[in-house]
């Protein structure tokens, strides 16, 4: 999808004045992962907080419950990171945001890596202890490129994350069935994303050398794109 296909939607140019932009974090994360992200004035960031999933709830059903916190009386935007981007896709199908931005995510289950699909078919998430996943994520921080301060913040996020939520979220992602991408969206992806490889998806913007958590160490490049996406146009 070309970028101009997104912007040529007939949306009035002045709707971005003071528009709320709702952020949805990734798995085991919260608003702290967006600490380096800046929106152009006068957009207002609003961070959606995770809610408790119900038994056997699908990602799509959860996303709609999460969307209850969105004020739809005025135009709004969505920014979703990783699993949060999948949530944004599901919300966008029902609430028609003025802008939908996916970061290090995919717009459809068909663009998930094949090993995700295989894991979902065999129910691997039911057998892998969440603590193993958290331990592996903690260990990986030794080799990543974040600043020492950001590394410690990410470690704190992992330690503080709720095991029950992570277990549900892993299953929800692996069982995600949405195979139709939204009609319009902006998708920012790193060329070296090891979690959701670039070869499986077709983003509108590629950050050369960016990894899955490029939102931490490549924020300036992401912010430039967001500035174009959410800039108030002159009427």
URPE-V166880 format. One record per run of one state. SS is the DSSP state (~ for helix, > for strand, _ for the rest). FROM is the first residue (numbers start at 1). TO is the last residue. Records with the same first field share a line. If there is no record, write none. Layout:
SS->FROM-TO  FROM-TO
//
This chain:
_->1-2  8-19  25-30  35-43  48-58  70-75  82-82  96-98  104-108  112-113  123-123  127-129  144-147  161-162  175-185  191-197  201-204  208-213  218-218  231-235
~->3-7  31-34  59-69  83-95  109-111  114-122  124-126  130-143  148-160  163-174  198-200  214-217  219-230
>->20-24  44-47  76-81  99-103  186-190  205-207
//
